[in-house]
Amino acid sequence: MANVAVEQLISRSNRLGADPKNTNYAGGNTSAKGTETDPVTNEPVELVWVKGSGGDLGTLTPAGLAALRLDRMRSLVDVYPGIDREDEMVAAFDYCLHGKGGAAPSIDTAMHGLVDAPHVDHLHPDSGIAIATAADGEALTTQIFGDQVVWVPWRRPGFQLGLDIAAIKAANSQAIGCILGGHGITAWGDTSDECEANSLWIINTAADYIAANGKAEPFGPVRAGFEALPRDERLAKAAALAPTLRAIASHDKAMVGHFTDADVVLDFLASENAPQLAELGTSCPDHFLRTKVKPMLLDLPASASVEDSIARLSELHTAYREDYAGYYERNATPDSPAIRGADPLIILIPGVGMFSYGANKQTARVAGEFYVNAINVMRGAEALSTYAPIDESEKFRIEYWALEEAKLQRMPKPKPLATRIALVTGAASGIGKAIAERLAAEGACVVIADLDLAKAQAAAEGIGNADVALGLACDVTKADQIQAAVDATVLAFGGLDIVVNNAGLSLSKPLLETTEGDWDLQHNVMAKGSFLVSKAAAKVLIEQKLGGDIIYISSKNSIFAGPNNIAYSATKADQAHQVRLLAAELGGHGIKVNGINPDGVVRGSGIFAGGWGASRAAVYGVAEDDLGKYYAQRTLLKREVLPENIANAAFVLCTSDMSHTTGLHIPVDAGVAAAFLR
């Protein structure tokens, strides 16, 4: 039977977490105290349930709660060794767990257990952090809230902060919560509803006060020339810069990207005070853990050319890396974790927007959302006062916290294709769809390009949400549509690493019945189409400086000469030689180009369903339904070839195990001796 306190806690958490004005993604934590029956003594035992480490309030479930015995948790006060050793208390939480304890207790567990209130919320609202990061935040807290909300000077999250807030709660019976300097808010209540109401009152009161009393232009006037470009222009410039920006963000470690041109970002970048505010960096620990301590800001106007922007970005990247290395060296101690990379996670382009980066698309997107939070915080603080984030040394203590390092080490090992972005043509069905599904299952972000937009989108939705897959329309015979598909890919995921030339069709006819139109159609789609896709993609791959893979789905027919197949087989031979030519040309950039030669893939094939199957069945004198079996029997292995078999080969070609292989054609035909490579 569900515990009422837990049910109320989950409901409250989900409501608070669903609204971004209340807290950022995976930020903050909530708790409730109540009783359960101890299965050992059959006596009631008082527990505290707290959102576990790394969970998200908006999607929190009971499994995401840590459950601790309140008496044991509060007894830790008696053994607390002091602030210099407070990190040891996190390990002590494990000895306070009730049963298996649920999720891992977070660093904020002490705050929830020690505060003498049945329900506690700790949140990171933009309005609350604006007060928390204002230079005169303490005075503003009194001015805005009276004695109902108490100011707590900055202290790193941990056991001592829990003791501080507990003492404030005990000394201020009239108070409903606190503003935590540089950090966020904490509220409490005797009931879950009261706690939620108190949290919302603090958030809304702060927001209303800023709106009513803040400056009209908290970021200063607009900088001439730095205004937002028209939408089409800024998207085109964003796409043109994306490969260079990914190279910058991935100098130390490959990253996936996210782009936003939201008004809040564009307005900030157009303002007079943006450069100095960006240099100050973020303040809330949740923010800079996702965004690094500060972004990299292009200091050129929106009208700057792509070429000039790229040249300046290269200079700024060098300076950013030197600055970050200096930040690390100034603050590191002998027991600090090694530097985690000196590249920016947030790159701001005036007139265009913001690129954010992470180990996967969701992390990159959330990093961007966090910097939007930071912009809102800076706006609020500047509207009332002066934005004054926590000191650099304090930021370093959290960014390179041993507990944060331990959290990173607990993360699961990334999948083989994590951080890689794939574009697969003709991927709404058959071989292309199977390849897209396999690459995504191995950790890649995938873009499914197909003539049929509805089918492409359906195939993408079948793989996952927009953080994993994107479906778009593309006619590979049209260079402008191919460029649009590549641009959409780099804007959706930050770049491009894997290109699979799979789009194809076949018209099986003898020579005398093959028309000029038949010939042109097949060559335009497969030979010309593959060339155009590879050309557009190679430009991105080269600029990213991350290598990459181009894969051609050719055919056994590129080697084997069969009847009634002149146009298709000649086209496939063209594709096969493109593999060799591009492998020779692009190898110097670390780009591998390989091919796969399937045969007899009947099930799920768009080509076979479009009349090719009936035609080939007639040539071989078998029923169309038996064509797959026929093909299987003529192979050395007597096995039918399925789309998944080609997908397996495509995956293998993209892995580090094949890092030294280019110019190869892999037969996936169950063994056709006449098509052996020689």
C-alpha positions as CSV (number, residue, x, y, z in Angstrom):
1,M,0.0,0.0,0.0
2,A,1.4,3.4,-1.1
3,N,2.5,5.8,1.7
4,V,0.4,9.0,1.6
5,A,3.4,11.2,2.3
6,V,5.2,9.7,-0.6
7,E,2.2,10.1,-2.9
8,Q,1.9,13.7,-1.9
9,L,5.7,14.3,-2.4
10,I,5.6,12.8,-5.9
11,S,2.6,14.9,-6.9
12,R,4.1,18.1,-5.5
13,S,7.5,17.4,-7.1
14,N,6.0,16.7,-10.5
15,R,3.9,19.9,-10.4
16,L,6.8,22.1,-9.4
17,G,9.2,20.4,-11.8
18,A,6.9,20.7,-14.8
19,D,7.1,24.5,-14.8
20,P,10.6,25.8,-15.8
21,K,10.0,29.1,-13.8
22,N,10.2,27.0,-10.7
23,T,13.4,25.1,-11.3
24,N,15.7,23.9,-14.0
25,Y,15.9,20.4,-15.4
26,A,17.2,17.9,-12.8
27,G,17.7,20.8,-10.4
28,G,16.6,21.2,-6.8
29,N,15.1,18.5,-4.6
30,T,12.0,18.0,-2.4
31,S,11.3,15.9,0.7
32,A,8.6,14.6,3.0
33,K,8.7,13.1,6.4
34,G,6.4,10.3,7.5
35,T,6.2,6.9,9.1
36,E,6.5,3.3,7.8
37,T,6.3,0.0,9.7
38,D,9.7,-1.4,10.3
39,P,9.5,-5.0,9.0
40,V,12.0,-6.2,11.7
41,T,10.3,-4.8,14.8
42,N,6.8,-4.3,13.4
43,E,6.9,-0.9,15.0
44,P,6.4,2.5,13.3
45,V,9.7,4.2,12.2
46,E,10.0,7.8,11.1
47,L,11.5,8.3,7.7
48,V,12.5,11.2,5.4
49,W,12.1,10.7,1.6
50,V,14.3,12.9,-0.5
51,K,14.7,13.2,-4.3
52,G,17.7,11.1,-5.1
53,S,20.9,12.3,-6.7
54,G,20.6,13.3,-10.3
55,G,16.8,12.9,-10.5
56,D,14.4,15.3,-12.2
57,L,11.4,16.7,-10.2
58,G,9.2,16.9,-13.3
59,T,9.5,13.2,-13.9
60,L,10.2,11.9,-10.4
61,T,8.7,8.6,-9.4
62,P,8.9,6.8,-6.0
63,A,11.8,4.8,-7.3
64,G,13.8,8.1,-7.6
65,L,13.5,8.8,-3.9
66,A,16.1,8.1,-1.2
67,A,14.5,6.8,2.0
68,L,16.4,7.4,5.3
69,R,15.6,6.8,8.9
70,L,15.1,10.2,10.4
71,D,16.5,9.4,13.8
72,R,19.8,8.0,12.4
73,M,20.1,10.8,9.9
74,R,19.7,13.4,12.6
75,S,22.1,11.6,14.9
76,L,24.9,12.4,12.3
77,V,25.0,15.8,14.0
78,D,26.7,14.2,16.9
79,V,29.5,12.8,14.8
80,Y,29.9,15.7,12.3
81,P,33.6,16.4,12.1
82,G,33.3,20.0,10.9
83,I,33.1,21.8,7.7
84,D,36.6,20.8,6.6
85,R,35.5,17.2,6.5
86,E,31.8,17.6,5.6
87,D,32.1,15.5,2.4
88,E,32.5,12.5,4.6
89,M,28.9,12.9,5.7
90,V,27.6,11.9,2.2
91,A,29.0,8.4,2.7
92,A,27.5,8.3,6.2
93,F,24.0,8.8,4.6
94,D,24.3,5.2,3.4
95,Y,24.2,4.0,7.0
96,C,20.9,5.8,7.5
97,L,19.0,4.2,4.7
98,H,15.8,2.4,5.4
99,G,16.1,-1.1,3.9
100,K,17.7,-0.8,0.5
101,G,17.1,2.9,0.6
102,G,16.0,3.6,-2.9
103,A,18.0,6.1,-4.9
104,A,21.4,7.4,-4.0
105,P,21.1,10.3,-1.4
106,S,22.0,13.6,-2.8
107,I,24.4,16.2,-1.2
108,D,21.3,18.2,-0.1
109,T,19.9,15.3,2.0
110,A,21.1,17.1,5.2
111,M,19.1,20.2,4.4
112,H,15.9,18.1,4.2
113,G,16.5,15.9,7.2
114,L,17.7,18.5,9.6
115,V,15.2,21.2,8.9
116,D,12.4,20.7,11.4
117,A,9.4,20.7,9.0
118,P,7.4,17.8,7.6
119,H,7.9,19.0,4.0
120,V,10.8,20.9,2.4
121,D,11.5,22.2,-1.1
122,H,14.8,23.3,-2.4
123,L,14.5,24.9,-5.9
124,H,16.4,26.9,-8.5
125,P,13.9,29.5,-9.9
126,D,15.3,32.2,-12.1
127,S,13.6,34.9,-10.0
128,G,14.9,33.5,-6.7
129,I,18.5,33.2,-8.1
130,A,18.3,36.7,-9.4
131,I,17.9,37.9,-5.8
132,A,20.5,35.4,-4.6
133,T,23.1,36.7,-7.0
134,A,22.3,40.5,-6.7
135,A,25.2,42.4,-5.0
136,D,22.8,43.6,-2.3
137,G,20.7,40.4,-2.2
138,E,20.5,40.4,1.6
139,A,18.9,43.8,1.7
140,L,16.6,42.9,-1.2
141,T,15.5,39.8,0.6
142,T,14.2,41.9,3.5
143,Q,12.8,44.5,1.2
144,I,10.8,42.1,-0.9
145,F,9.8,39.4,1.6
146,G,10.0,41.1,5.0
147,D,10.7,38.6,7.8
148,Q,8.9,35.7,6.0
149,V,12.1,34.8,4.0
150,V,15.6,34.8,5.5
151,W,18.9,35.4,3.7
152,V,21.5,32.7,3.9
153,P,25.0,33.8,2.9
154,W,26.6,31.6,0.2
155,R,27.7,28.2,1.4
156,R,28.6,25.2,-0.7
157,P,25.8,22.6,-0.6
158,G,26.4,20.0,2.1
159,F,26.0,19.1,5.7
160,Q,26.9,22.5,7.1
161,L,24.4,24.3,4.9
162,G,21.7,21.9,6.3
163,L,22.7,22.9,9.8
164,D,22.6,26.6,8.9
165,I,19.1,26.4,7.5
166,A,17.9,24.3,10.3
167,A,19.1,26.9,12.8
168,I,17.5,29.7,10.8
169,K,14.2,27.8,10.7
170,A,14.4,27.3,14.5
171,A,15.2,31.0,15.2
172,N,12.6,32.4,12.8
173,S,9.2,30.8,13.6
174,Q,7.5,33.3,11.3
175,A,9.6,32.4,8.2
176,I,8.5,30.1,5.4
177,G,11.8,29.8,3.6
178,C,15.2,31.2,2.7
179,I,17.1,32.8,-0.2
180,L,20.4,30.9,-0.5
181,G,23.1,33.4,-1.5
182,G,24.4,32.7,-5.0
183,H,22.3,29.5,-5.3
184,G,18.5,29.3,-5.0
185,I,15.6,29.1,-2.5
186,T,14.4,26.7,0.2
187,A,10.9,26.6,1.6
188,W,9.0,24.4,4.1
189,G,5.5,23.7,5.3
190,D,3.5,21.6,7.8
191,T,1.7,20.0,4.9
192,S,2.7,19.2,1.3
193,D,0.2,21.8,0.0
194,E,1.5,24.5,2.3
195,C,5.1,23.8,1.4
196,E,4.3,24.0,-2.3
197,A,2.3,27.2,-1.8
198,N,5.2,28.7,0.1
199,S,7.7,27.8,-2.6
200,L,5.4,29.4,-5.3
201,W,4.9,32.5,-3.1
202,I,8.6,33.1,-2.9
203,I,9.1,32.5,-6.6
204,N,6.2,34.6,-7.8
205,T,6.8,37.4,-5.3
206,A,10.4,37.7,-6.4
207,A,9.3,37.7,-10.1
208,D,6.5,40.3,-9.5
209,Y,8.9,42.6,-7.6
210,I,11.5,42.5,-10.4
211,A,8.8,43.2,-13.0
212,A,7.4,46.1,-11.0
213,N,10.7,47.7,-9.8
214,G,13.3,46.6,-12.3
215,K,15.1,48.8,-14.9
216,A,13.5,48.9,-18.3
217,E,16.9,47.9,-20.0
218,P,18.7,45.8,-17.4
219,F,21.3,44.7,-20.1
220,G,21.8,48.3,-21.4
221,P,20.9,49.6,-24.8
222,V,21.1,47.6,-28.0
223,R,24.6,47.5,-29.6
224,A,24.3,48.8,-33.2
225,G,25.0,45.9,-35.6
226,F,24.5,43.2,-33.0
227,E,20.8,42.8,-33.5
228,A,19.2,39.5,-34.6
229,L,19.5,38.7,-38.3
230,P,16.4,37.8,-40.2
231,R,15.5,34.2,-39.5
232,D,16.5,32.7,-42.8
233,E,19.8,34.5,-42.7
234,R,20.6,33.5,-39.1
235,L,19.8,29.9,-39.7
236,A,22.0,29.9,-42.8
237,K,24.8,31.4,-40.9
238,A,24.3,29.0,-37.9
239,A,24.5,26.1,-40.3
240,A,27.6,27.4,-41.9
241,L,29.3,28.0,-38.6
242,A,28.2,24.8,-36.9
243,P,31.0,22.5,-38.1
244,T,33.7,25.0,-36.9
245,L,31.9,25.4,-33.6
246,R,31.7,21.7,-33.1
247,A,35.4,21.4,-33.8
248,I,36.0,24.0,-31.1
249,A,33.7,22.3,-28.5
250,S,35.2,18.9,-29.4
251,H,38.9,19.7,-29.3
252,D,39.4,17.6,-26.2
253,K,36.4,15.2,-26.5
254,A,33.7,14.7,-29.1
255,M,30.5,16.5,-28.3
256,V,26.9,16.6,-29.6
257,G,25.4,20.1,-30.1
258,H,22.2,22.0,-29.8
259,F,21.2,25.3,-31.4
260,T,18.7,27.8,-30.3
261,D,17.8,31.2,-31.6
262,A,15.2,32.0,-28.9
263,D,14.4,35.7,-28.4
264,V,15.8,35.7,-24.9
265,V,19.2,34.7,-26.3
266,L,19.2,37.0,-29.3
267,D,18.1,40.0,-27.1
268,F,20.9,39.3,-24.6
269,L,23.5,39.1,-27.4
270,A,22.3,42.3,-28.9
271,S,22.8,44.2,-25.6
272,E,25.5,46.6,-24.6
273,N,26.3,44.7,-21.4
274,A,26.4,41.2,-22.8
275,P,30.2,40.9,-23.1
276,Q,31.0,41.8,-19.4
277,L,28.0,39.8,-18.1
278,A,29.0,36.7,-20.1
279,E,32.5,37.1,-18.8
280,L,31.2,37.0,-15.2
281,G,29.8,33.5,-15.9
282,T,27.0,31.7,-14.1
283,S,26.5,31.3,-10.4
284,C,24.0,28.6,-9.4
285,P,26.0,25.3,-9.0
286,D,23.5,23.5,-11.3
287,H,24.1,26.1,-14.0
288,F,27.9,26.1,-14.3
289,L,28.2,22.3,-13.9
290,R,26.3,22.1,-17.2
291,T,27.6,25.2,-18.9
292,K,31.2,25.5,-17.6
293,V,32.0,28.7,-15.6
294,K,31.5,31.0,-18.6
295,P,30.6,30.8,-22.3
296,M,32.7,31.7,-25.3
297,L,31.3,34.9,-27.0
298,L,32.0,35.9,-30.5
299,D,32.9,39.6,-30.4
300,L,31.9,40.4,-34.0
301,P,28.7,42.0,-35.2
302,A,25.9,40.0,-36.8
303,S,27.0,41.3,-40.2
304,A,30.4,39.7,-40.0
305,S,31.0,37.2,-42.8
306,V,31.2,33.4,-42.1
307,E,34.9,33.5,-43.1
308,D,35.7,36.4,-40.7
309,S,33.7,34.8,-38.0
310,I,35.5,31.5,-38.3
311,A,38.9,33.2,-38.2
312,R,38.0,35.1,-35.1
313,L,36.4,32.0,-33.4
314,S,39.7,30.2,-33.8
315,E,41.5,33.0,-32.0
316,L,38.9,33.1,-29.3
317,H,39.1,29.4,-28.8
318,T,42.8,29.6,-28.2
319,A,42.3,32.4,-25.6
320,Y,39.4,30.5,-24.0
321,R,41.5,27.3,-23.5
322,E,44.4,29.3,-22.0
323,D,42.0,31.1,-19.7
324,Y,40.3,27.9,-18.5
325,A,43.7,26.3,-18.0
326,G,44.6,29.3,-15.9
327,Y,41.4,29.0,-13.9
328,Y,42.2,25.3,-13.2
329,E,45.8,26.0,-12.2
330,R,44.9,28.9,-9.9
331,N,42.5,26.9,-8.0
332,A,43.5,23.2,-8.2
333,T,44.9,21.5,-5.1
334,P,47.1,18.3,-5.1
335,D,44.0,16.1,-4.6
336,S,41.9,17.9,-7.3
337,P,40.6,15.7,-10.2
338,A,42.5,16.1,-13.5
339,I,41.3,18.9,-15.7
340,R,38.2,17.7,-17.7
341,G,38.8,19.6,-20.8
342,A,39.3,23.3,-21.6
343,D,36.7,23.7,-24.4
344,P,33.6,25.8,-24.1
345,L,30.2,24.2,-23.7
346,I,28.3,27.3,-24.6
347,I,29.2,29.4,-27.7
348,L,27.3,32.6,-28.3
349,I,27.1,34.2,-31.8
350,P,25.5,37.7,-31.9
351,G,22.7,38.0,-34.3
352,V,22.5,34.2,-34.7
353,G,22.0,32.4,-31.4
354,M,23.6,29.9,-29.0
355,F,25.2,26.5,-29.5
356,S,25.4,24.3,-26.5
357,Y,27.3,21.0,-26.2
358,G,27.2,17.8,-24.2
359,A,27.9,14.1,-24.3
360,N,24.5,13.5,-25.9
361,K,21.8,15.6,-27.4
362,Q,19.7,15.8,-24.2
363,T,22.7,17.0,-22.2
364,A,23.5,19.6,-24.9
365,R,20.0,20.8,-25.0
366,V,19.7,21.0,-21.2
367,A,23.0,22.9,-21.1
368,G,21.5,25.5,-23.4
369,E,18.4,25.7,-21.2
370,F,20.6,26.3,-18.2
371,Y,22.3,29.2,-19.9
372,V,18.9,30.6,-20.7
373,N,18.2,30.3,-17.0
374,A,21.5,32.2,-16.4
375,I,20.4,35.0,-18.8
376,N,17.2,35.3,-16.9
377,V,19.0,35.4,-13.6
378,M,21.4,38.1,-14.9
379,R,18.5,40.1,-16.2
380,G,16.7,40.0,-12.8
381,A,19.8,40.8,-10.8
382,E,20.8,43.7,-13.1
383,A,17.2,45.0,-13.1
384,L,17.3,45.6,-9.4
385,S,21.0,45.8,-8.5
386,T,24.3,44.4,-9.9
387,Y,24.8,40.8,-10.9
388,A,27.4,39.3,-8.5
389,P,28.0,35.6,-8.9
390,I,29.9,33.5,-6.5
391,D,33.7,33.7,-6.5
392,E,35.8,31.8,-9.0
393,S,37.4,29.7,-6.2
394,E,34.0,28.6,-5.0
395,K,32.9,27.7,-8.6
396,F,36.1,25.6,-8.9
397,R,35.4,23.8,-5.6
398,I,32.1,22.6,-6.9
399,E,33.1,21.9,-10.5
400,Y,36.1,19.8,-9.3
401,W,34.4,18.5,-6.2
402,A,35.4,15.0,-5.3
403,L,31.7,14.2,-4.9
404,E,30.9,15.5,-8.3
405,E,33.8,13.4,-9.7
406,A,32.4,10.3,-8.0
407,K,29.0,11.0,-9.6
408,L,30.7,11.2,-13.0
409,Q,32.5,8.0,-12.4
410,R,29.2,6.2,-11.6
411,M,27.7,7.1,-14.9
412,P,27.3,4.1,-17.3
413,K,29.8,3.5,-19.9
414,P,28.8,5.2,-23.2
415,K,27.6,3.1,-26.1
416,P,30.0,2.5,-29.0
417,L,28.5,5.3,-31.2
418,A,27.8,7.9,-28.4
419,T,28.5,11.5,-29.6
420,R,28.2,10.4,-33.3
421,I,25.6,11.9,-35.6
422,A,24.4,9.9,-38.7
423,L,22.5,10.9,-41.8
424,V,20.9,8.0,-43.6
425,T,19.3,8.5,-47.0
426,G,16.3,6.5,-48.2
427,A,15.8,5.5,-44.5
428,A,12.0,5.4,-44.1
429,S,11.9,1.6,-44.9
430,G,14.0,-1.4,-45.7
431,I,17.8,-1.4,-45.4
432,G,18.0,2.3,-44.6
433,K,15.5,2.1,-41.8
434,A,17.3,-0.9,-40.3
435,I,20.6,0.9,-40.5
436,A,19.2,4.0,-38.8
437,E,17.6,1.9,-36.0
438,R,20.9,0.0,-35.4
439,L,23.0,3.2,-35.3
440,A,20.6,4.8,-32.9
441,A,20.6,1.6,-30.7
442,E,24.3,1.9,-30.5
443,G,24.2,5.5,-29.2
444,A,24.2,7.7,-32.4
445,C,21.8,10.5,-33.1
446,V,20.2,9.8,-36.5
447,V,18.6,11.8,-39.3
448,I,16.3,9.8,-41.5
449,A,16.1,11.4,-45.0
450,D,13.5,10.1,-47.4
451,L,11.4,11.3,-50.3
452,D,8.3,10.6,-48.2
453,L,8.3,13.1,-45.3
454,A,5.5,11.4,-43.4
455,K,7.2,8.0,-43.5
456,A,10.6,9.6,-42.5
457,Q,9.0,11.2,-39.5
458,A,7.2,8.0,-38.5
459,A,10.4,6.1,-38.7
460,A,12.2,8.7,-36.6
461,E,9.4,8.6,-34.0
462,G,9.7,4.8,-33.9
463,I,13.4,5.2,-32.9
464,G,12.9,7.9,-30.2
465,N,12.2,11.6,-29.5
466,A,13.9,14.6,-31.0
467,D,17.0,14.1,-28.9
468,V,17.6,10.9,-30.7
469,A,16.1,11.0,-34.2
470,L,14.9,13.4,-36.8
471,G,12.9,12.6,-40.0
472,L,13.0,15.0,-43.0
473,A,12.2,15.0,-46.7
474,C,15.0,14.9,-49.2
475,D,15.3,14.2,-52.9
476,V,18.9,13.2,-53.4
477,T,18.8,14.2,-57.0
478,K,18.5,17.9,-55.9
479,A,21.6,19.5,-54.6
480,D,19.6,22.2,-52.7
481,Q,17.5,19.6,-50.9
482,I,20.7,17.7,-49.9
483,Q,22.3,20.9,-48.6
484,A,19.1,21.6,-46.7
485,A,19.2,18.1,-45.1
486,V,22.8,18.6,-44.1
487,D,22.0,22.0,-42.6
488,A,19.0,20.6,-40.7
489,T,21.3,17.8,-39.4
490,V,24.0,20.2,-38.0
491,L,21.4,22.5,-36.5
492,A,19.6,19.6,-34.9
493,F,22.6,17.8,-33.5
494,G,25.5,20.2,-33.9
495,G,27.4,18.3,-36.6
496,L,27.7,15.2,-38.7
497,D,29.9,12.1,-38.4
498,I,28.3,9.2,-40.4
499,V,26.8,9.4,-43.8
500,V,25.0,6.4,-45.3
501,N,24.3,6.6,-49.1
502,N,21.4,4.2,-49.2
503,A,18.7,5.9,-51.3
504,G,18.0,3.8,-54.4
505,L,15.6,2.3,-56.8
506,S,15.7,-0.3,-59.6
507,L,14.0,-0.9,-62.8
508,S,14.8,-4.4,-64.0
509,K,14.7,-4.5,-67.8
510,P,16.7,-6.0,-70.7
511,L,18.9,-3.7,-72.7
512,L,16.5,-3.2,-75.6
513,E,13.7,-2.2,-73.2
514,T,15.7,0.1,-71.0
515,T,14.9,3.7,-71.9
516,E,17.1,6.8,-71.6
517,G,14.7,7.9,-68.8
518,D,15.2,4.6,-67.0
519,W,19.0,5.1,-67.2
520,D,18.9,8.7,-66.1
521,L,16.6,8.1,-63.2
522,Q,18.7,5.3,-61.7
523,H,21.9,7.2,-62.3
524,N,20.5,10.4,-60.9
525,V,19.3,8.8,-57.7
526,M,22.2,6.5,-56.9
527,A,25.3,7.7,-58.7
528,K,24.7,11.4,-58.9
529,G,22.7,11.4,-55.6
530,S,25.5,9.6,-53.7
531,F,28.1,12.0,-55.2
532,L,26.0,15.1,-54.1
533,V,25.4,13.7,-50.6
534,S,29.0,12.9,-50.1
535,K,30.2,16.3,-51.4
536,A,27.8,18.2,-49.1
537,A,28.7,16.0,-46.1
538,A,32.4,16.0,-46.7
539,K,32.6,19.8,-46.3
540,V,31.2,19.4,-42.8
541,L,33.3,16.4,-41.9
542,I,36.5,18.2,-43.0
543,E,35.7,21.4,-41.1
544,Q,34.9,19.5,-37.9
545,K,38.3,17.9,-37.9
546,L,36.8,14.8,-36.2
547,G,37.2,12.3,-39.1
548,G,34.0,10.5,-40.0
549,D,32.5,7.7,-42.0
550,I,30.9,7.7,-45.4
551,I,29.2,4.4,-46.3
552,Y,27.8,3.4,-49.7
553,I,25.1,0.8,-49.9
554,S,26.1,-0.6,-53.2
555,S,25.2,-4.1,-54.4
556,K,26.5,-7.5,-55.4
557,N,25.5,-6.4,-58.8
558,S,28.4,-3.9,-58.8
559,I,30.6,-7.0,-59.3
560,F,28.3,-9.6,-60.7
561,A,27.0,-9.4,-64.3
562,G,23.5,-10.6,-64.6
563,P,20.8,-10.4,-67.3
564,N,18.1,-7.6,-67.7
565,N,19.8,-5.2,-65.3
566,I,22.0,-2.9,-67.3
567,A,21.0,0.5,-65.7
568,Y,20.9,-0.7,-62.1
569,S,24.1,-2.7,-62.2
570,A,26.1,0.0,-64.0
571,T,24.9,2.6,-61.4
572,K,26.0,0.3,-58.6
573,A,29.4,-0.1,-60.2
574,D,29.6,3.7,-60.3
575,Q,28.9,3.9,-56.6
576,A,31.4,1.2,-55.9
577,H,34.2,3.1,-57.6
578,Q,33.1,6.3,-55.8
579,V,34.0,4.5,-52.6
580,R,37.6,3.9,-53.8
581,L,38.0,7.4,-55.2
582,L,36.7,9.1,-52.1
583,A,38.7,6.8,-49.8
584,A,41.8,8.0,-51.6
585,E,40.8,11.7,-51.5
586,L,39.4,12.0,-48.0
587,G,41.8,9.8,-46.0
588,G,44.1,12.7,-45.2
589,H,41.2,14.2,-43.2
590,G,40.7,11.0,-41.2
591,I,37.5,10.3,-43.1
592,K,36.9,6.6,-43.9
593,V,34.9,5.6,-47.0
594,N,33.6,2.1,-47.3
595,G,30.9,0.2,-49.1
596,I,28.5,-2.7,-48.5
597,N,27.4,-5.1,-51.2
598,P,24.1,-6.7,-50.3
599,D,22.1,-9.1,-52.4
600,G,18.7,-10.6,-52.3
601,V,17.3,-8.4,-49.5
602,V,13.6,-9.0,-50.2
603,R,11.9,-8.6,-46.8
604,G,11.1,-5.0,-46.0
605,S,12.7,-3.7,-49.1
606,G,11.2,-0.7,-50.8
607,I,12.9,-1.6,-54.1
608,F,11.5,-5.1,-54.2
609,A,8.0,-3.9,-53.1
610,G,8.1,-1.4,-56.0
611,G,8.1,-3.9,-58.8
612,W,11.7,-5.1,-58.8
613,G,10.7,-8.2,-56.9
614,A,8.1,-9.2,-59.4
615,S,10.5,-8.6,-62.2
616,R,13.3,-10.6,-60.7
617,A,11.0,-13.4,-59.8
618,A,9.9,-13.6,-63.4
619,V,13.5,-13.6,-64.6
620,Y,14.3,-16.5,-62.3
621,G,10.9,-18.3,-62.8
622,V,9.8,-18.4,-59.2
623,A,6.8,-17.0,-57.3
624,E,7.4,-13.5,-55.9
625,D,6.7,-14.6,-52.4
626,D,9.4,-17.3,-52.8
627,L,12.0,-14.9,-54.1
628,G,13.8,-14.5,-50.7
629,K,14.0,-18.3,-50.4
630,Y,15.3,-18.6,-54.0
631,Y,18.1,-16.1,-53.3
632,A,19.0,-18.0,-50.1
633,Q,19.3,-21.3,-51.9
634,R,21.7,-20.0,-54.5
635,T,24.1,-18.7,-51.8
636,L,27.0,-20.6,-50.2
637,L,25.5,-20.3,-46.7
638,K,21.9,-21.0,-47.8
639,R,20.7,-18.1,-45.7
640,E,18.2,-15.3,-46.5
641,V,19.7,-11.8,-46.3
642,L,17.7,-9.4,-44.2
643,P,17.9,-5.6,-43.7
644,E,19.3,-6.2,-40.2
645,N,22.3,-8.0,-41.7
646,I,23.3,-4.9,-43.7
647,A,22.7,-2.8,-40.7
648,N,25.1,-5.0,-38.7
649,A,27.8,-4.3,-41.3
650,A,27.2,-0.6,-41.3
651,F,27.5,-0.5,-37.6
652,V,30.8,-2.4,-37.6
653,L,32.3,-0.1,-40.2
654,C,31.6,2.9,-37.9
655,T,33.2,1.4,-34.8
656,S,36.7,1.9,-33.5
657,D,37.4,-1.7,-34.3
658,M,37.5,-0.6,-38.0
659,S,39.5,2.6,-37.4
660,H,42.1,1.5,-39.9
661,T,39.9,0.4,-42.7
662,T,38.9,2.5,-45.7
663,G,38.2,1.7,-49.4
664,L,36.6,-1.7,-48.4
665,H,33.5,-3.3,-49.9
666,I,31.9,-5.8,-47.5
667,P,29.7,-8.5,-49.2
668,V,26.5,-9.2,-47.3
669,D,25.0,-11.7,-49.6
670,A,25.3,-15.0,-47.7
671,G,28.0,-16.0,-50.2
672,V,27.8,-15.5,-53.9
673,A,31.0,-16.8,-55.4
674,A,30.6,-14.9,-58.6
675,A,30.6,-11.7,-56.7
676,F,33.8,-12.4,-54.7
677,L,36.1,-9.4,-54.7
678,R,39.3,-10.0,-56.6
